[in-house]
Amino acid sequence: VVAVAFFLSAISFGTLASVGIFLKPLIAEFGWSRGNLSLGYTAIAFASAVAGILWSIIVDRHGSRWVALFGAIAMGIPLLLLSRIELLAEFYVYYFLFGALGHAAVTGPLWACVGLWFKNNVGLALGLTFSGSAIGQGLVPYIARYLIDNFGWETAYSTLGMAYMILAIPVALLVRDNPQRKKIQSNPSLNQKEEASILLPPVIVVTWISLAVIFCCIAMSVVIVHLVPLLTDYGITSENAVVIFMTLMFAGAFGRILGGKLADLVGPLKSYIVMSLLQTSVVFIFPHIQSHFLFYVVAIFFGIAFSGVMASFLVCIRMMVPAGVLARSMAVVAMFGWFGMGLGGWLGGLIFDLTGSY
């Protein structure tokens, strides 16, 4: 189950990270601004936020497998359609569909599925699962850049779309739910007993973590969406810029595992605070350096920090709410996180358009 969620998270999050790779080719083709194109990332984020709630309700009631299969199919089709766009509105609509029907179905619901399989080392299990998203965010943009440079942006989109459908569908069929979830679905009183043993009501936990997640996600998404354009503005080649970005994301794979294990050792809230402080500190540094070597160093620290943040808040939810509402709780927190991600990605482009600088 960890391996399945790892893979589907990898290709799904990899698509989000590749939005920045397509910015300059689409600007050259259509003359659209960075701010306008950055809204493609915002479309995925907001769509994932809203649709994630609906998918999570279905999963809490009926299980994860068929939702994951639907999401696997739905990830490939919008990418195929993106290869044929001519209008900016089409760009937004297809990325919105990717987020609502694909990304939202294969991320939060599967993380909840993984969390319910483990009683010990929950943080490590979720960290390993979530590290797939970092690997995907490193590999998919690199593959996209290679395809764009050699075959054009249209072929890049269509190739990714076909590859996703071929690879993701058989993997999604391997999803299995913990039998305990099925017992809770058929006997709600079991969930009430678990809820009575938890110190804080789920609504309190979800509310405060959701508020925190908005702001940490604003910070991280500016870097994720705009790092490659920032690097190329400084004269670094697109190939080297993508390698730096890939380094950041591979460091993020380690950060997710570290954040999950740290949550097991010191508690998820303490882990969340430490990683949030580190992430915020590093975000301030990026626009003020121009050394190729320092970009690698700072990228590694940012990758560890932002990934640790994401792993820690997942463990917070898993350990602080009952199993019967786990998927919904994760989806609500993720919704606010996606609002933050979408807002940050758009703000980065808007501020650049207004000031000419990051």
Stockholm file with secondary structure:
# STOCKHOLM 1.0

chainA/1-358         VVAVAFFLSAISFGTLASVGIFLKPLIAEFGWSRGNLSLGYTAIAFASAVAGILWSIIVDRHGSRWVALFGAIAMGIPLLLLSRIELLAEFYVYYFLFGALGHAAVTGPLWACVGLWFKNNVGLALGLTFSGSAIGQGLVPYIARYLIDNFGWETAYSTLGMAYMILAIPVALLVRDNPQRKKIQSNPSLNQKEEASILLPPVIVVTWISLAVIFCCIAMSVVIVHLVPLLTDYGITSENAVVIFMTLMFAGAFGRILGGKLADLVGPLKSYIVMSLLQTSVVFIFPHIQSHFLFYVVAIFFGIAFSGVMASFLVCIRMMVPAGVLARSMAVVAMFGWFGMGLGGWLGGLIFDLTGSY
#=GR chainA/1-358 SS CHHHHHHHHHHHHHHHHHHHHHHHHHHHHHCCCHHHHHHHHHHHHHHHHHHHHHHHHHHHHHCSHHHHHHHHHHHHHHHHHHTTCCSHHHHHHHHHHIIIIIIHHHSHHHHHHHHTTCSSSHHHHHHHHHHHHHHHHHHHHHHHHHHHHHHCHHHHHHHHHHHHHHHHHHHHTTCCCCHHHHHHHHCHHHHHHHHHTSSSCHHHHHHHHHHHHHHHHHHHHHHHHHHHHHHHHTTCCHHHHHHHHHHHHHHHHHHHHHHHHHHHHHCHHHHHHHHHHHHHHHHHHGGGCCCHHHHHHHHHHHHHHHHHHHHHHHHHHHHHSCGGGHHHHHHHHHHHHHHHHHHHHHHHHHHHHHHSCC
#=GC SS_cons         CHHHHHHHHHHHHHHHHHHHHHHHHHHHHHCCCHHHHHHHHHHHHHHHHHHHHHHHHHHHHHCSHHHHHHHHHHHHHHHHHHTTCCSHHHHHHHHHHIIIIIIHHHSHHHHHHHHTTCSSSHHHHHHHHHHHHHHHHHHHHHHHHHHHHHHCHHHHHHHHHHHHHHHHHHHHTTCCCCHHHHHHHHCHHHHHHHHHTSSSCHHHHHHHHHHHHHHHHHHHHHHHHHHHHHHHHTTCCHHHHHHHHHHHHHHHHHHHHHHHHHHHHHCHHHHHHHHHHHHHHHHHHGGGCCCHHHHHHHHHHHHHHHHHHHHHHHHHHHHHSCGGGHHHHHHHHHHHHHHHHHHHHHHHHHHHHHHSCC
//
